[in-house]
Amino acid sequence: MPLLEILFLPQLAYCMLHYAFNKEATQARIGSLLFFLIPFASFVTTTPYELAAFFGICIIMYSTLYVFTNTLRAAPLILIIVAALMVHPLAGIPAALIAFSAITIKHVLANKKLNKLIAWLIYIIISFCAAFALPFAFTIYLKINTGTWGKLPQLTEIIARLPHFAFPLPLSGEHLQILFTPLYWYYFLTPFIFILITWYGYRRWRVKTNIESLKAFFLPLTYFVIIVNAFFVRLFIRLPGIGDHEQFQYSNRIMYFGVYILLPFFLIGI
């Protein structure tokens, strides 16, 4: 996995920044190195999910090139989707949703007979359906393996499954707490820092480019679809014989994978 990551991801990041986002060659090279600011700790193992997630990140970059340039056909996307799905559906299905969204946008915009309102309506309907793809897949899995469709949780159960956010505070009585506390604060603030830099990069890109609105919202809306999938999996899906800690790993992995969808704008912001 580290070898695949080093050989392919910087090259794809360079192509994406240079050709899809029209960055100069020097900026694209710097961006391809900054790509590794996002930790890849999960990729040091060779479990099936990590390989499927690697394919998924490749799909994100290929999809971006497919939408914003005319250099790719849909065939490479479809081949990598099949590979990701065969390796591990938990990463393969979100990757397939990203590629399917890219192919939809490309074909909708290629049809000159459709006005912008109809194009947006088609894309929103497809995105709405895609937001339930993973919960639906888990439900089918339950039916095949247990013979039941599962049951909807009660409101109290849903509330208990909501993520808990706690602002880090110094603990009294600990030695050197004044040195270690900032590290916990940084850990807590990292997602917000990422969001701010990503938003800044997205706004800068929108200001500098005159791009069709449907293309401009391709990555943000796709990220939203993936996060909604993770949210529904966390709240409504329970597999028998698995504790809450392991259950939540499914939704957490989907959310972590979704971060890479916004990575281009993070790199532009940096």
Summary of the structure (lengths in Angstrom):
residues: 270
radius of gyration: 20.1
end to end distance: 26.0
largest distance: 70.3
contacts: 781
relative contact order: 0.13
helix: 78%
strand: 0%
